C-alpha cells in the first residue's frame, strides 16, 4: 500500500494517497486477491 488511511471526524480531502480508514479493509482484500 502506497498511501495513508486516516481515522478522524475532521473534514479531509480524499485522494488515491489519502483515504478514510473505512476503505482499508476493502483495499487490503483487493491487494491480497491480486497477490494470488
N, CA, C and O atoms as a GROMACS GRO file, in nm:
protein
  144
    1UNK      N    1   0.085  -0.118   0.000
    1UNK     CA    2   0.000   0.000   0.000
    1UNK      C    3   0.089   0.124   0.000
    1UNK      O    4   0.179   0.137   0.083
    2UNK      N    5   0.064   0.210  -0.090
    2UNK     CA    6   0.144   0.331  -0.102
    2UNK      C    7   0.056   0.451  -0.073
    2UNK      O    8   0.025   0.530  -0.162
    3UNK      N    9   0.016   0.464   0.052
    3UNK     CA   10  -0.071   0.575   0.089
    3UNK      C   11  -0.096   0.572   0.239
    3UNK      O   12  -0.032   0.498   0.313
    4UNK      N   13  -0.191   0.654   0.281
    4UNK     CA   14  -0.225   0.664   0.423
    4UNK      C   15  -0.374   0.649   0.440
    4UNK      O   16  -0.453   0.689   0.354
    5UNK      N   17  -0.413   0.592   0.552
    5UNK     CA   18  -0.553   0.579   0.589
    5UNK      C   19  -0.572   0.661   0.716
    5UNK      O   20  -0.495   0.650   0.812
    6UNK      N   21  -0.676   0.743   0.716
    6UNK     CA   22  -0.697   0.839   0.823
    6UNK      C   23  -0.825   0.804   0.899
    6UNK      O   24  -0.928   0.776   0.838
    7UNK      N   25  -0.816   0.806   1.030
    7UNK     CA   26  -0.932   0.785   1.116
    7UNK      C   27  -0.955   0.915   1.191
    7UNK      O   28  -0.886   0.945   1.289
    8UNK      N   29  -1.053   0.993   1.145
    8UNK     CA   30  -1.080   1.123   1.204
    8UNK      C   31  -1.224   1.163   1.180
    8UNK      O   32  -1.289   1.111   1.090
    9UNK      N   33  -1.272   1.255   1.258
    9UNK     CA   34  -1.403   1.314   1.235
    9UNK      C   35  -1.391   1.445   1.159
    9UNK      O   36  -1.492   1.506   1.123
   10UNK      N   37  -1.268   1.490   1.136
   10UNK     CA   38  -1.244   1.614   1.063
   10UNK      C   39  -1.269   1.595   0.915
   10UNK      O   40  -1.261   1.483   0.863
   11UNK      N   41  -1.298   1.704   0.846
   11UNK     CA   42  -1.313   1.701   0.701
   11UNK      C   43  -1.174   1.695   0.637
   11UNK      O   44  -1.089   1.780   0.664
   12UNK      N   45  -1.152   1.596   0.552
   12UNK     CA   46  -1.028   1.589   0.477
   12UNK      C   47  -1.063   1.568   0.330
   12UNK      O   48  -1.173   1.523   0.297
   13UNK      N   49  -0.970   1.599   0.245
   13UNK     CA   50  -0.988   1.575   0.102
   13UNK      C   51  -0.924   1.441   0.069
   13UNK      O   52  -0.802   1.425   0.081
   14UNK      N   53  -1.006   1.344   0.029
   14UNK     CA   54  -0.954   1.213  -0.005
   14UNK      C   55  -0.887   1.216  -0.142
   14UNK      O   56  -0.923   1.296  -0.228
   15UNK      N   57  -0.788   1.128  -0.160
   15UNK     CA   58  -0.721   1.111  -0.289
   15UNK      C   59  -0.677   0.965  -0.298
   15UNK      O   60  -0.712   0.885  -0.212
   16UNK      N   61  -0.602   0.932  -0.401
   16UNK     CA   62  -0.550   0.796  -0.413
   16UNK      C   63  -0.448   0.766  -0.304
   16UNK      O   64  -0.425   0.649  -0.272
   17UNK      N   65  -0.386   0.869  -0.247
   17UNK     CA   66  -0.283   0.850  -0.145
   17UNK      C   67  -0.335   0.870  -0.003
   17UNK      O   68  -0.272   0.824   0.093
   18UNK      N   69  -0.449   0.936   0.012
   18UNK     CA   70  -0.507   0.962   0.144
   18UNK      C   71  -0.653   0.922   0.141
   18UNK      O   72  -0.733   0.979   0.066
   19UNK      N   73  -0.688   0.823   0.223
   19UNK     CA   74  -0.825   0.772   0.227
   19UNK      C   75  -0.869   0.758   0.371
   19UNK      O   76  -0.788   0.749   0.463
   20UNK      N   77  -1.002   0.758   0.389
   20UNK     CA   78  -1.054   0.730   0.522
   20UNK      C   79  -1.029   0.584   0.556
   20UNK      O   80  -1.025   0.498   0.467
   21UNK      N   81  -1.012   0.556   0.685
   21UNK     CA   82  -0.979   0.421   0.732
   21UNK      C   83  -1.085   0.319   0.690
   21UNK      O   84  -1.054   0.200   0.676
   22UNK      N   85  -1.209   0.363   0.670
   22UNK     CA   86  -1.316   0.270   0.633
   22UNK      C   87  -1.288   0.198   0.501
   22UNK      O   88  -1.349   0.095   0.474
   23UNK      N   89  -1.197   0.251   0.419
   23UNK     CA   90  -1.162   0.188   0.292
   23UNK      C   91  -1.047   0.087   0.305
   23UNK      O   92  -1.017   0.015   0.210
   24UNK      N   93  -0.985   0.080   0.422
   24UNK     CA   94  -0.867  -0.003   0.441
   24UNK      C   95  -0.893  -0.151   0.415
   24UNK      O   96  -0.817  -0.215   0.342
   25UNK      N   97  -0.999  -0.205   0.473
   25UNK     CA   98  -1.026  -0.349   0.460
   25UNK      C   99  -1.051  -0.388   0.314
   25UNK      O  100  -0.997  -0.488   0.266
   26UNK      N  101  -1.133  -0.309   0.244
   26UNK     CA  102  -1.160  -0.340   0.103
   26UNK      C  103  -1.032  -0.332   0.020
   26UNK      O  104  -1.009  -0.416  -0.066
   27UNK      N  105  -0.949  -0.231   0.045
   27UNK     CA  106  -0.823  -0.218  -0.029
   27UNK      C  107  -0.729  -0.334   0.003
   27UNK      O  108  -0.661  -0.385  -0.086
   28UNK      N  109  -0.725  -0.376   0.129
   28UNK     CA  110  -0.640  -0.488   0.169
   28UNK      C  111  -0.687  -0.617   0.102
   28UNK      O  112  -0.604  -0.695   0.055
   29UNK      N  113  -0.817  -0.640   0.099
   29UNK     CA  114  -0.871  -0.759   0.032
   29UNK      C  115  -0.834  -0.758  -0.116
   29UNK      O  116  -0.794  -0.860  -0.171
   30UNK      N  117  -0.846  -0.643  -0.180
   30UNK     CA  118  -0.813  -0.630  -0.322
   30UNK      C  119  -0.665  -0.658  -0.344
   30UNK      O  120  -0.628  -0.725  -0.440
   31UNK      N  121  -0.580  -0.608  -0.256
   31UNK     CA  122  -0.435  -0.629  -0.267
   31UNK      C  123  -0.401  -0.777  -0.251
   31UNK      O  124  -0.321  -0.830  -0.328
   32UNK      N  125  -0.461  -0.842  -0.153
   32UNK     CA  126  -0.433  -0.983  -0.130
   32UNK      C  127  -0.485  -1.070  -0.244
   32UNK      O  128  -0.422  -1.169  -0.280
   33UNK      N  129  -0.598  -1.034  -0.301
   33UNK     CA  130  -0.653  -1.109  -0.414
   33UNK      C  131  -0.559  -1.101  -0.535
   33UNK      O  132  -0.544  -1.199  -0.608
   34UNK      N  133  -0.497  -0.986  -0.556
   34UNK     CA  134  -0.406  -0.967  -0.669
   34UNK      C  135  -0.273  -1.039  -0.649
   34UNK      O  136  -0.199  -1.058  -0.745
   35UNK      N  137  -0.241  -1.079  -0.526
   35UNK     CA  138  -0.116  -1.149  -0.497
   35UNK      C  139  -0.121  -1.294  -0.543
   35UNK      O  140  -0.016  -1.354  -0.569
   36UNK      N  141  -0.240  -1.351  -0.553
   36UNK     CA  142  -0.253  -1.493  -0.590
   36UNK      C  143  -0.238  -1.515  -0.737
   36UNK      O  144  -0.246  -1.628  -0.784
   0.00000   0.00000   0.00000
